Amino acid sequence: MALYVYAITKESHPLNLDDLAGVAGEKSRVRAVRAESLCAVVSEAPEEISVRRPDVEAHHAVQERLWEDGPTLPLGFGFVAQDEDAVRAVLEQGAEQYAERLEALTDRVEFNVKGLQDEDAVLRQIVDEIEPVRRLNDATREGGTYEDRLELGKLLHDEVQARQAALAESVLAALHPHAEAELLSEPSQQYFLSASFLVDRGRADEFSEAADEVAGEQPEGVDIRVRGPLPPYSFA
């Protein structure tokens, strides 16, 4: 029977899961498969896995319940094993590595921090503050040459990138002292900053306060969004 796998835990984990349904619904009992000194928390896999809201919520509900009671290595949505023997084989093969990661994540939580900037606001600021940009902007509004438009586009692009890099650096510098580790994603069109922080559970309030403070210091048009504390998905 195919099994849906939620997380790996220590064998000593209390596994308080009796009232939780798995991703296949109420008939899908959440239970543990044991090997070595580890457990894999599983349930019967649905016939077809799709990213439907009820299934995603069930997936996270199991992981969050586990995380409340002890360290876990949460797996991404949709991880399926062929049967119990396949699960045990994975636990046995990676026992040392999994045990090390569980130890490293004991009493740790994750915070996700994302930075957004209103494009129109930053472009207005650049035009107002930088004379060559303002001059080219005035010229191209009245027509201008192809070269003027090309130069204006390059100046705006470079200045936006430089300002966003500086903003990201300042946010990271403010939060880094309150975290044990961090993982950065490449900037995207939507987010100039996307970072995950591993934080001691006892310092979660301290991290939240630092994040609120740095968010409040940002200029007009900049939004710093913080989620957490969460299970340490990014560091598992």
N, CA and C of each residue as an Amber inpcrd file, in Angstrom:
protein
   708
   0.8450000  -1.2020000   0.0000000   0.0000000   0.0000000   0.0000000
   0.8760000   1.2450000   0.0000000   0.6160000   2.1650000  -0.9050000
   1.3900000   3.4100000  -0.9770000   1.1070000   4.2690000   0.2470000
   2.1670000   4.9120000   0.7330000   2.0550000   5.7270000   1.9340000
   2.4530000   7.1640000   1.6410000   1.6800000   8.0700000   2.1880000
   1.9960000   9.4950000   2.1340000   2.8410000   9.8100000   3.3650000
   3.9880000  10.4780000   3.1580000   4.9320000  10.7170000   4.2540000
   4.9540000  12.2110000   4.5800000   4.7720000  12.5210000   5.8760000
   4.7060000  13.9170000   6.3260000   6.0260000  14.4220000   6.8910000
   6.6840000  13.5820000   7.6820000   7.8560000  14.0660000   8.4010000
   8.6190000  12.8900000   8.9900000   9.8460000  13.1920000   9.4110000
  10.6780000  12.2460000  10.1540000  10.9060000  12.8260000  11.5440000
  10.7960000  11.9760000  12.5480000  10.9850000  12.4130000  13.9360000
  11.8740000  11.4130000  14.6680000  12.2460000  11.7820000  15.8860000
  12.9070000  10.8360000  16.7720000  11.8880000   9.8000000  17.2570000
  12.3780000   8.6160000  17.5880000  11.5000000   7.5700000  18.1070000
  10.8370000   8.0080000  19.4060000  11.4810000   8.8990000  20.1570000
  10.9600000   9.3520000  21.4480000   9.8670000  10.4110000  21.3130000
   9.5820000  10.8650000  20.1030000   8.5570000  11.8890000  19.9110000
   7.2010000  11.3740000  20.3830000   6.3860000  12.1820000  21.0910000
   5.0980000  11.6860000  21.6130000   4.0700000  11.3200000  20.5470000
   4.1590000  11.9060000  19.3680000   3.2630000  11.5320000  18.2530000
   1.7880000  11.6160000  18.6400000   1.3750000  12.7770000  19.0800000
  -0.0250000  12.9880000  19.4630000  -0.8610000  13.3040000  18.2210000
  -1.2460000  12.2580000  17.5080000  -1.8630000  12.4340000  16.1900000
  -3.2230000  11.7560000  16.0630000  -3.7570000  11.2320000  17.1660000
  -4.9540000  10.3900000  17.0670000  -6.1460000  11.1030000  16.4510000
  -6.2550000  12.4230000  16.6560000  -7.4460000  13.1300000  16.1850000
  -7.2440000  13.7860000  14.8200000  -6.1240000  13.4950000  14.1590000
  -5.8430000  14.1330000  12.8760000  -6.1160000  13.1850000  11.7150000
  -6.7050000  13.7290000  10.6510000  -6.9070000  12.9770000   9.4170000
  -5.7920000  13.3230000   8.4420000  -5.4400000  12.3650000   7.6070000
  -4.3950000  12.5950000   6.6180000  -4.9280000  13.2410000   5.3550000
  -4.0830000  13.3130000   4.3570000  -4.4620000  13.9960000   3.1180000
  -5.5350000  13.2350000   2.3440000  -5.7510000  11.9700000   2.6540000
  -6.7970000  11.2080000   1.9640000  -8.1410000  11.3150000   2.6630000
  -8.2300000  12.1520000   3.7050000  -9.5070000  12.3600000   4.3760000
  -9.6040000  11.6070000   5.6840000 -10.8060000  11.5600000   6.2310000
 -11.0230000  11.0060000   7.5690000 -10.6870000   9.5200000   7.6600000
 -10.7530000   8.7990000   6.5650000 -10.4470000   7.3740000   6.5900000
  -8.9400000   7.1210000   6.5990000  -8.1470000   8.1580000   6.4510000
  -6.7010000   8.0250000   6.3580000  -6.0770000   8.2760000   7.7240000
  -5.7920000   7.2130000   8.4570000  -5.2440000   7.3340000   9.8140000
  -3.7650000   7.6930000   9.7540000  -3.3850000   8.6960000  10.5320000
  -1.9890000   9.1010000  10.5990000  -1.2820000   8.2350000  11.6360000
  -0.1430000   7.6630000  11.2720000   0.5540000   6.7420000  12.1640000
   2.0630000   6.8250000  11.9120000   2.8130000   6.0080000  12.6300000
   4.2670000   6.0360000  12.5210000   4.7930000   4.7180000  11.9680000
   5.8130000   4.8230000  11.1460000   6.6210000   3.6760000  10.7200000
   7.9870000   3.8520000  11.3680000   8.4620000   2.8240000  12.0860000
   9.6700000   2.9610000  12.8850000  10.8250000   2.1570000  12.2920000
  12.0200000   2.7400000  12.4150000  13.2510000   2.0490000  12.0350000
  14.4120000   2.7590000  12.7100000  15.3990000   1.9740000  13.1310000
  16.5110000   2.5410000  13.8860000  15.9450000   3.3070000  15.0910000
  16.3930000   4.5230000  15.3180000  15.8700000   5.3380000  16.4240000
  14.9560000   6.4390000  15.8960000  14.3790000   6.2160000  14.7200000
  13.5900000   7.2380000  14.0360000  12.1780000   6.7490000  13.7390000
  11.3240000   7.7050000  13.4410000   9.9680000   7.4150000  12.9550000
   9.7060000   8.2320000  11.7050000   8.9660000   7.6590000  10.7960000
   8.3740000   8.4220000   9.6950000   6.8770000   8.4720000   9.9510000
   6.3040000   9.6580000   9.9160000   4.8690000   9.8150000  10.1420000
   4.1730000   9.7330000   8.7890000   3.2280000   8.8200000   8.6730000
   2.6390000   8.4940000   7.3760000   1.1260000   8.3350000   7.5080000
   0.4770000   8.2540000   6.3650000  -0.9100000   7.8110000   6.2740000
  -1.0760000   7.1480000   4.9130000  -2.2080000   6.5330000   4.7150000
  -2.4810000   5.9480000   3.4050000  -2.4900000   7.0510000   2.3560000
  -1.8350000   6.8250000   1.2460000  -1.7670000   7.8390000   0.1990000
  -3.0650000   7.8630000  -0.6070000  -3.5220000   9.0450000  -0.9800000
  -4.7040000   9.1100000  -1.8480000  -4.3800000   8.5470000  -3.2230000
  -5.4150000   8.1420000  -3.9450000  -5.1970000   7.5950000  -5.2830000
  -4.5590000   8.6190000  -6.2100000  -4.9280000   9.8590000  -6.0330000
  -4.3620000  10.9360000  -6.8590000  -4.0610000  12.1310000  -5.9630000
  -2.8520000  12.6510000  -6.0720000  -2.4570000  13.7950000  -5.2660000
  -2.5390000  15.0600000  -6.1210000  -3.2920000  16.0170000  -5.6500000
  -3.3830000  17.3070000  -6.3220000  -3.3130000  18.3890000  -5.2540000
  -2.8740000  19.5600000  -5.6600000  -2.7020000  20.6450000  -4.6910000
  -4.0570000  21.2920000  -4.4290000  -4.8840000  20.5500000  -3.7000000
  -6.1770000  21.0760000  -3.2850000  -6.0500000  21.6040000  -1.8650000
  -6.8100000  22.6500000  -1.5780000  -6.6890000  23.2860000  -0.2670000
  -6.8820000  22.3320000   0.8990000  -7.9180000  21.4570000   0.9010000
  -8.0880000  20.5520000   2.0480000  -6.8810000  19.6420000   2.2660000
  -6.2720000  19.1620000   1.1710000  -5.1220000  18.2720000   1.3150000
  -3.9010000  19.0270000   1.8220000  -3.6820000  20.2360000   1.3110000
  -2.5530000  21.0420000   1.7770000  -2.7260000  21.3870000   3.2560000
  -3.9460000  21.7220000   3.6580000  -4.2030000  22.0500000   5.0660000
  -3.9920000  20.8260000   5.9580000  -4.4060000  19.6510000   5.4870000
  -4.1960000  18.4270000   6.2690000  -2.7020000  18.1380000   6.4110000
  -1.9760000  18.3150000   5.3360000  -0.5180000  18.1150000   5.3410000
   0.1410000  19.0010000   6.4020000  -0.2000000  20.2830000   6.4020000
   0.4180000  21.2150000   7.3470000  -0.0890000  20.9990000   8.7680000
  -1.3290000  20.5640000   8.9180000  -1.8550000  20.3150000  10.2590000
  -1.0740000  19.2060000  10.9520000  -0.7530000  18.1550000  10.2180000
   0.0460000  17.0670000  10.7920000   1.4340000  17.5800000  11.1670000
   2.0630000  18.3070000  10.2640000   3.4110000  18.7920000  10.5280000
   3.4570000  19.7630000  11.7040000   2.4680000  20.6370000  11.8010000
   2.4660000  21.6090000  12.8930000   2.2020000  20.9400000  14.2370000
   1.3570000  19.9130000  14.2520000   1.1260000  19.1820000  15.5050000
   2.4120000  18.4840000  15.9460000   3.1040000  17.8700000  15.0160000
   4.3770000  17.2290000  15.3460000   5.3730000  18.2430000  15.9010000
   5.4610000  19.3660000  15.2290000   6.4360000  20.3970000  15.5910000
   6.1740000  20.9660000  16.9810000   4.9150000  21.0210000  17.3880000
   4.5750000  21.5380000  18.7160000   5.1950000  20.6900000  19.8260000
   5.3990000  19.3970000  19.5600000   5.8150000  18.4660000  20.6140000
   7.2750000  18.0400000  20.5220000   7.9990000  18.5080000  19.5140000
   9.3980000  18.1120000  19.4080000   9.9460000  18.3590000  18.0210000
  11.2650000  18.1750000  17.8540000  11.8840000  18.4460000  16.5510000
  11.4130000  17.4620000  15.4810000  11.2340000  17.9690000  14.2790000
  10.8290000  17.1440000  13.1420000  11.6070000  17.5800000  11.9080000
  11.6610000  16.6840000  10.9480000  12.1310000  17.0240000   9.6090000
  10.9160000  16.9770000   8.6870000  10.2590000  18.0990000   8.4510000
   9.0450000  18.1040000   7.6270000   9.3840000  17.9050000   6.1480000
   8.5980000  17.0860000   5.4750000   8.7720000  16.8580000   4.0440000
   7.8260000  17.7550000   3.2580000   8.1790000  18.0300000   2.0230000
   7.3370000  18.8370000   1.1670000   6.0500000  18.1170000   0.8060000
   5.0530000  18.8980000   0.4190000   3.7590000  18.3260000   0.0460000
   3.9170000  17.3710000  -1.1280000   3.2910000  16.1750000  -1.0040000
   3.2470000  15.2440000  -2.1210000   4.2600000  14.1210000  -2.0880000
   4.9650000  13.9150000  -0.9710000   5.9710000  12.8590000  -0.8990000
   5.2870000  11.5190000  -0.6250000   5.4680000  10.5490000  -1.5370000
   4.8140000   9.2430000  -1.4230000   5.8630000   8.1420000  -1.5090000
   5.7270000   7.1380000  -0.6360000   6.5840000   5.9550000  -0.6750000
   5.7500000   4.7430000  -1.0800000   6.4220000   3.7420000  -1.6250000
   5.7100000   2.5840000  -2.1660000   4.9970000   1.7990000  -1.0680000
   5.6790000   1.6030000   0.0580000   5.0940000   0.8340000   1.1610000
   5.9460000   1.0380000   2.4050000   5.6170000   0.3160000   3.4950000
   6.3520000   0.4760000   4.7470000   7.8180000   0.0700000   4.6010000
   8.0730000  -0.9720000   3.8350000   9.4610000  -1.4110000   3.6560000
  10.2980000  -0.3130000   2.9990000   9.7180000   0.3950000   2.0480000
  10.4440000   1.4790000   1.3890000  10.7240000   2.6130000   2.3710000
   9.7550000   2.8960000   3.2340000   9.9500000   3.9450000   4.2500000
  11.0600000   3.5410000   5.2110000  11.0300000   2.2940000   5.6800000
  12.0610000   1.8320000   6.6150000  13.4450000   1.8620000   5.9700000
  13.5070000   1.5210000   4.7110000  14.8020000   1.5410000   4.0200000
  15.3860000   2.9440000   3.9810000  14.5340000   3.9490000   3.7210000
  14.9990000   5.3380000   3.7070000  15.4790000   5.7550000   5.0930000
  14.7300000   5.3900000   6.1270000  15.1300000   5.7410000   7.4920000
  16.4640000   5.0850000   7.8630000  16.6340000   3.8320000   7.4890000
  17.8610000   3.1210000   7.8330000  19.0620000   3.6800000   7.0770000
  18.8730000   3.9710000   5.8130000  19.9850000   4.4700000   5.0090000
  20.4490000   5.8540000   5.4590000  19.5130000   6.6900000   5.8800000
  19.8800000   8.0520000   6.2450000  19.8400000   8.3180000   7.7310000
  19.8910000   7.2540000   8.5450000  19.6720000   7.4010000   9.9860000
  20.6180000   8.4170000  10.6250000  21.8910000   8.3360000  10.3160000
  22.8590000   9.2430000  10.9430000  22.6130000  10.6910000  10.5320000
  22.3860000  10.8990000   9.2390000  22.1380000  12.2520000   8.7360000
  20.8490000  12.8320000   9.3280000  19.7830000  12.0330000   9.3700000
  18.5170000  12.5270000   9.9070000  18.6450000  12.8510000  11.3930000
  19.3610000  12.0080000  12.1270000  19.5340000  12.2560000  13.5590000
  20.2940000  13.5550000  13.7960000  21.2950000  13.8180000  12.9750000
  22.0600000  15.0660000  13.1130000  21.1910000  16.2860000  12.8420000
  20.3570000  16.2020000  11.8000000  19.4980000  17.3400000  11.4860000
  18.4400000  17.5460000  12.5680000  17.8940000  16.4780000  13.1000000
  16.9100000  16.6080000  14.1720000  17.5360000  17.2720000  15.3950000
  18.7610000  16.9100000  15.7010000  19.4460000  17.5290000  16.8270000
  19.6660000  19.0120000  16.5660000  20.0460000  19.3570000  15.3350000
  20.2980000  20.7610000  14.9950000  19.0300000  21.5980000  15.0370000
  17.8680000  20.9810000  14.8170000  16.6050000  21.7220000  14.7680000
  15.8330000  21.6810000  16.0860000  16.3930000  21.0220000  17.0870000
  15.7200000  20.9690000  18.3800000  15.5560000  22.3740000  18.9470000
  14.3340000  22.7040000  19.3370000  13.9990000  24.0170000  19.9080000
  14.3260000  25.1630000  18.9470000  14.1730000  24.9370000  17.6750000
  14.3740000  25.9760000  16.6630000  13.0810000  26.1630000  15.8710000
  12.8540000  27.3900000  15.4150000  11.6900000  27.7190000  14.5870000
  12.1680000  28.4850000  13.3570000  11.2780000  28.6500000  12.4260000
  11.6110000  29.3610000  11.1900000  10.7460000  30.6030000  11.0360000
  11.3590000  31.6560000  10.5260000  10.6400000  32.8600000  10.1170000
  10.9520000  33.1080000   8.6370000   9.9080000  33.4460000   7.8810000
  10.0710000  33.8490000   6.4770000   9.9000000  35.3520000   6.3710000
  10.8160000  36.0040000   5.6960000  10.7870000  37.4540000   5.5310000
  10.8500000  37.7830000   4.0500000   9.8880000  38.5750000   3.6060000
   9.8540000  38.9890000   2.2040000   9.7650000  40.5110000   2.1280000
  10.4600000  41.0760000   1.1420000  10.4440000  42.5120000   0.9350000
   9.8550000  42.8570000  -0.4200000   8.8910000  43.7660000  -0.4270000
   8.2590000  44.2350000  -1.6560000   8.4290000  45.7380000  -1.7450000
   8.4790000  46.2360000  -2.9720000   8.5630000  47.6810000  -3.1720000
   7.6230000  48.0970000  -4.2820000   6.8360000  49.1280000  -4.0090000
   5.9260000  49.6590000  -5.0140000   6.7310000  50.2750000  -6.1500000
   6.5640000  49.7330000  -7.3450000   7.3920000  50.1580000  -8.4770000
   7.1830000  51.6270000  -8.8150000   5.9500000  52.0720000  -8.8280000
   5.6850000  53.4750000  -9.1710000   6.3130000  54.4180000  -8.1520000
   6.2550000  54.0440000  -6.8710000   6.8050000  54.9030000  -5.8270000
   8.3100000  55.0520000  -5.9700000   9.0170000  53.9440000  -6.2090000
  10.4730000  54.0340000  -6.3050000  10.9010000  54.7710000  -7.5700000
  10.1490000  54.6080000  -8.6650000  10.4960000  55.3250000  -9.8930000
  10.2960000  56.8290000  -9.7090000   9.2320000  57.2190000  -9.0030000
   9.0190000  58.6470000  -8.7410000  10.1560000  59.2120000  -7.8940000
  10.5790000  58.4520000  -6.9000000  11.6700000  58.8990000  -6.0490000
  12.9560000  59.0900000  -6.8560000  13.2380000  58.1640000  -7.7390000
  14.4700000  58.2450000  -8.5300000  14.4260000  59.4520000  -9.4660000
  13.2970000  59.6570000 -10.1110000  13.1690000  60.8050000 -11.0190000
  13.3150000  62.1170000 -10.2480000  12.7370000  62.1780000  -9.0550000
  12.8070000  63.4000000  -8.2540000  14.2210000  63.6730000  -7.7410000
  14.9760000  62.6190000  -7.4390000  16.2360000  62.7850000  -6.7220000
  17.4730000  62.8300000  -7.6210000  17.3920000  62.2930000  -8.8290000
  18.5950000  62.1830000  -9.6720000  18.4130000  63.0380000 -10.9210000
  19.2290000  64.0650000 -11.0300000  19.0590000  65.0650000 -12.0950000
  19.1600000  64.4680000 -13.4930000  20.1800000  63.6340000 -13.8120000
  20.2370000  63.0730000 -15.1730000  18.9930000  62.2670000 -15.5410000
  18.4410000  61.5590000 -14.5710000  17.2220000  60.7930000 -14.8300000
  16.0560000  61.7370000 -15.0770000  15.9610000  62.7780000 -14.2670000
  14.8770000  63.7480000 -14.4310000  14.9580000  64.4140000 -15.8070000
  16.1790000  64.7450000 -16.2230000  16.3640000  65.3980000 -17.5300000
  15.9270000  64.4700000 -18.6600000  16.3630000  63.2210000 -18.6060000
  15.9980000  62.2670000 -19.6550000  14.5040000  61.9620000 -19.6240000
  13.9350000  61.9050000 -18.4380000  12.4980000  61.6510000 -18.3240000
  11.7040000  62.7800000 -18.9750000  12.1330000  64.0350000 -18.7300000
  11.4530000  65.1770000 -19.3550000  11.6020000  65.1250000 -20.8730000
  12.7890000  64.7730000 -21.3240000  13.0450000  64.7380000 -22.7740000
  12.2010000  63.6710000 -23.4610000  12.0840000  62.4910000 -22.8510000
  11.3490000  61.3970000 -23.5000000   9.8360000  61.6090000 -23.4220000
   9.3650000  62.3790000 -22.4440000   7.9340000  62.6740000 -22.3860000
   7.5130000  63.5320000 -23.5690000   8.4490000  64.2920000 -24.0770000
   8.1630000  65.1510000 -25.2240000   8.5680000  64.4970000 -26.5450000
   8.9100000  63.2170000 -26.4760000   9.3250000  62.4870000 -27.6680000
  10.7020000  61.9070000 -27.4680000  11.7400000  62.7620000 -27.5720000
  13.1050000  62.3150000 -27.3500000  13.5800000  61.3540000 -28.4190000
  14.8360000  60.9480000 -28.2830000  15.4280000  60.0260000 -29.2560000
  15.3900000  58.6020000 -28.7060000  15.6630000  57.6700000 -29.5790000
  15.7580000  56.2710000 -29.1620000  16.8680000  56.1020000 -28.1260000
  17.9750000  56.7840000 -28.3490000  19.1080000  56.7010000 -27.4230000
  18.7190000  57.2490000 -26.0500000  17.9340000  58.3340000 -26.0240000
  17.4810000  58.8860000 -24.7460000  16.6340000  57.8700000 -23.9860000
  15.7110000  57.2280000 -24.6880000  14.8380000  56.2470000 -24.0340000
  15.6410000  55.0500000 -23.5340000  16.6180000  54.6430000 -24.3400000
  17.4650000  53.5120000 -23.9530000  18.2750000  53.8540000 -22.7000000
  18.8630000  55.0410000 -22.6850000  19.6660000  55.4480000 -21.5370000
  18.8000000  55.6110000 -20.2920000  17.6110000  56.1830000 -20.4610000
  16.7130000  56.3540000 -19.3270000  16.3390000  54.9940000 -18.7270000
  16.0030000  54.0500000 -19.5800000  15.6460000  52.7210000 -19.0980000
  16.7770000  52.0690000 -18.3250000  18.0090000  52.2210000 -18.8360000
  19.1610000  51.6280000 -18.1500000  19.4080000  52.2980000 -16.8040000
  19.3310000  53.6280000 -16.7690000  19.5450000  54.3420000 -15.5170000
  18.5100000  53.9520000 -14.4650000  17.2580000  53.8650000 -14.8760000
  16.1990000  53.4960000 -13.9510000  16.4000000  52.0680000 -13.4430000
  16.6890000  51.1630000 -14.3460000  16.8880000  49.7620000 -13.9570000
  18.0280000  49.6310000 -12.9620000  19.1690000  50.2440000 -13.2790000
  20.3420000  50.1250000 -12.4110000  20.0810000  50.7430000 -11.0430000
  19.3740000  51.8730000 -11.0120000  19.1320000  52.5460000  -9.7510000
  18.1350000  51.7590000  -8.8910000  17.1070000  51.1880000  -9.5230000
  16.1560000  50.3570000  -8.7850000  16.8800000  49.1620000  -8.1740000
  17.7300000  48.4990000  -8.9740000  18.4600000  47.3330000  -8.4740000
  19.3640000  47.7030000  -7.3110000  20.0580000  48.8420000  -7.4350000
  20.9750000  49.2690000  -6.3790000  20.2140000  49.5930000  -5.0940000
  19.0850000  50.2740000  -5.2250000  18.3180000  50.6320000  -4.0360000
  17.7230000  49.3960000  -3.3660000  17.2360000  48.4650000  -4.1570000
  16.6540000  47.2660000  -3.5720000  17.7250000  46.4040000  -2.9090000
  18.9030000  46.3320000  -3.5050000  19.9960000  45.5830000  -2.8790000
  20.3770000  46.2110000  -1.5380000  20.4070000  47.5250000  -1.4790000
  20.7360000  48.2130000  -0.2270000  19.6500000  47.9800000   0.8220000
  18.3740000  48.0110000   0.3960000  17.2780000  47.7400000   1.3190000
  17.3780000  46.3230000   1.8790000  17.6270000  45.3560000   0.9970000
  17.7380000  43.9640000   1.4450000  18.8870000  43.8050000   2.4280000
  20.0020000  44.4310000   2.1270000  21.1710000  44.3280000   3.0020000
  20.8720000  44.9140000   4.3770000  20.1560000  46.0220000   4.4140000
  19.8540000  46.6460000   5.7060000  18.9110000  45.7850000   6.5350000
  17.9260000  45.1510000   5.8880000  16.9960000  44.2660000   6.6090000
  17.7400000  43.0520000   7.1500000  18.5690000  42.4440000   6.3240000
  19.3290000  41.2730000   6.7570000  20.2670000  41.6100000   7.9080000
  20.9080000  42.7680000   7.8240000  21.8260000  43.1760000   8.8880000
  21.0980000  43.3440000  10.2120000  19.8540000  43.8250000  10.1650000
  19.0820000  44.0300000  11.3900000  18.6120000  42.7090000  11.9910000
  18.3510000  41.7040000  11.1510000  17.7780000  40.4560000  11.6430000
  18.8160000  39.3720000  11.9140000  19.9440000  39.4580000  11.2440000
  20.9620000  38.4170000  11.3710000  21.3780000  38.1520000  12.8220000
  21.5750000  39.1760000  13.6710000  22.0110000  38.9000000  15.0470000
  21.0070000  38.1090000  15.8860000  19.7670000  38.0200000  15.4330000
  18.7270000  37.3570000  16.2080000  18.4440000  35.9350000  15.7110000
  19.2280000  35.4690000  14.7400000  18.9810000  34.1600000  14.1290000
  20.2280000  33.2850000  14.2020000  20.0090000  31.9760000  14.1230000
  21.1140000  31.0210000  14.1130000  21.6140000  30.7550000  12.7020000
  20.7390000  30.8820000  11.7250000  21.1140000  30.6350000  10.3330000
  20.0990000  31.3280000   9.4330000  20.4740000  31.5150000   8.1870000
  19.5540000  32.1210000   7.2250000  19.7710000  31.5210000   5.8380000
  18.7150000  31.4880000   5.0730000  18.7610000  31.0270000   3.6860000
  18.1420000  32.1050000   2.8130000  18.8500000  32.4920000   1.7690000
  18.3660000  33.5430000   0.8780000  17.9860000  32.9600000  -0.4640000
  16.8760000  33.4420000  -1.0150000  16.4900000  33.1310000  -2.3850000
  16.8670000  34.3000000  -3.2780000  17.0450000  34.0100000  -4.5500000
  17.3660000  35.0740000  -5.4930000  16.2180000  36.0770000  -5.5680000
  16.5280000  37.3760000  -5.6600000  15.4610000  38.3690000  -5.8330000
  14.6200000  38.0410000  -7.0650000  13.3570000  38.3710000  -7.0090000
  12.4480000  38.1260000  -8.1240000  11.7750000  39.4290000  -8.5130000
  10.9580000  39.3580000  -9.5420000  10.2200000  40.5470000  -9.9580000
   9.2670000  41.0150000  -8.8640000   8.7890000  40.0680000  -8.0650000
   7.8320000  40.4200000  -7.0060000   8.5380000  40.8140000  -5.7110000
   9.5840000  40.0720000  -5.3300000  10.2430000  40.2980000  -4.0470000
  11.7040000  40.6880000  -4.2470000  12.1060000  41.8190000  -3.6670000
  13.5270000  42.1590000  -3.6980000  14.2760000  41.4360000  -2.5830000
  13.5320000  40.8750000  -1.6220000  14.1270000  40.0920000  -0.5510000
  13.2250000  38.9170000  -0.2440000  13.8180000  37.7310000  -0.1720000
  13.0940000  36.5330000   0.2450000  14.0700000  35.6920000   1.0530000
  13.8510000  35.6310000   2.3590000  14.8090000  34.9740000   3.2460000
  14.0790000  34.1410000   4.2870000  14.7230000  33.0530000   4.6910000
  14.2340000  32.2210000   5.7830000  15.2840000  32.2410000   6.8850000
  14.8250000  32.3820000   8.1270000  15.7140000  32.4680000   9.2760000
  15.4180000  31.3280000  10.2440000  16.4590000  30.6850000  10.7180000
  16.3410000  29.6760000  11.7570000  16.6180000  30.3560000  13.0930000
  15.6570000  30.2620000  14.0200000  15.7010000  31.0400000  15.2520000
  15.4590000  30.1190000  16.4470000  16.2220000  30.3220000  17.5140000
  15.9450000  29.5910000  18.7510000  14.5230000  29.9030000  19.2080000
  13.8070000  28.8660000  19.5960000  12.4100000  29.0510000  20.0060000
  12.2980000  30.1110000  21.1140000  13.2610000  30.1350000  22.0320000
  13.2180000  31.0910000  23.1240000  13.4660000  32.5270000  22.6970000
  13.9440000  32.7240000  21.4690000  14.2100000  34.0820000  20.9740000
  13.2070000  34.4900000  19.8910000  12.1240000  33.7330000  19.7610000
  11.1510000  34.0210000  18.7050000  10.5330000  35.4040000  18.8790000
  10.1800000  35.7660000  20.1050000   9.6020000  37.0930000  20.3490000
  10.6210000  38.1860000  20.0360000  11.8630000  37.9400000  20.3960000
  12.9290000  38.9070000  20.1110000  13.0750000  39.1200000  18.6030000
  13.0420000  38.0260000  17.8460000  13.1460000  38.1440000  16.3940000
  11.9490000  38.9030000  15.8300000  10.7500000  38.5760000  16.3120000
   9.5430000  39.2580000  15.8320000   9.6160000  40.7560000  16.0870000
  10.0870000  41.1300000  17.2680000  10.2030000  42.5490000  17.6000000
  11.2120000  43.2480000  16.6960000  12.3370000  42.5840000  16.4220000
  13.3450000  43.1690000  15.5330000  12.7920000  43.3190000  14.1170000
  12.0140000  42.3240000  13.6670000  11.4200000  42.3890000  12.3310000
  10.4010000  43.5150000  12.2460000   9.5800000  43.6750000  13.2760000
   8.6080000  44.7700000  13.2930000   9.3140000  46.1230000  13.2680000
  10.4050000  46.2210000  14.0060000  11.1400000  47.4870000  14.0650000
  11.7330000  47.8370000  12.7070000  12.3780000  46.8820000  12.0590000
  13.0020000  47.1850000  10.7700000  11.9350000  47.4470000   9.7080000
  10.7810000  46.7880000   9.8150000   9.6920000  47.0430000   8.8690000
   9.1840000  48.4660000   9.0080000   9.1200000  48.9450000  10.2520000
   8.6370000  50.3000000  10.4800000   9.6000000  51.3800000  10.0530000
  10.8490000  51.0350000   9.8160000  11.8560000  52.0130000   9.4210000
  11.9590000  52.1900000   7.9090000  11.2090000  51.4160000   7.1410000
  11.3580000  51.4400000   5.6870000  10.7300000  52.6880000   5.0700000
  11.2660000  53.1370000   3.9370000  10.7150000  54.3150000   3.2620000
   9.3610000  54.0190000   2.6220000   8.7400000  55.0660000   2.1450000
   7.4330000  54.9360000   1.4950000   7.5090000  53.9390000   0.3400000
   6.4930000  53.0900000   0.2730000   6.4050000  52.1410000  -0.8280000
   7.0990000  50.8250000  -0.5780000   7.7580000  50.6610000   0.5780000
   8.4530000  49.4130000   0.9040000   7.6640000  48.6690000   1.9740000
   7.4210000  47.3870000   1.7280000   6.6410000  46.5570000   2.6380000
   7.4690000  45.3340000   3.0080000   7.7230000  45.1430000   4.3040000
   8.4190000  43.9630000   4.7910000   7.3900000  43.0460000   5.4440000
   7.2530000  41.8330000   4.9100000   6.2700000  40.8780000   5.4140000
   6.9660000  39.7300000   6.1220000   6.4630000  39.3890000   7.3000000
   7.0980000  38.3690000   8.1410000   6.0720000  37.2970000   8.4950000
   6.4510000  36.0320000   8.3170000   5.6170000  34.8970000   8.7350000
   6.4010000  34.0430000   9.7080000   5.7640000  33.7010000  10.8090000
   6.4090000  32.8390000  11.7740000   5.9570000  33.1690000  13.1790000
   6.3270000  32.3110000  14.1210000   7.2160000  31.1510000  13.9700000
   6.5260000  29.9860000  13.2810000   7.3080000  29.2580000  12.4890000
   6.8270000  28.1250000  11.7020000   7.7320000  26.9130000  11.9610000
   7.2600000  25.7090000  11.6220000   8.1990000  24.5840000  11.6040000
   9.3510000  24.9120000  10.6510000  10.5450000  24.4350000  10.9370000
  11.7200000  24.8240000  10.1370000  11.8060000  24.0930000   8.7980000
  10.7990000  24.3170000   7.9520000  10.7290000  23.6220000   6.6630000
  11.9970000  23.8080000   5.8390000  12.4820000  25.0390000   5.7610000
  13.5860000  25.3540000   4.8500000  14.9160000  24.7640000   5.2950000
  14.9990000  24.3520000   6.5740000  16.2770000  23.9090000   7.1180000
  16.3050000  22.3980000   7.3670000  15.2190000  21.7140000   6.9860000
  15.1350000  20.2740000   7.2350000  16.0120000  19.4950000   6.2650000
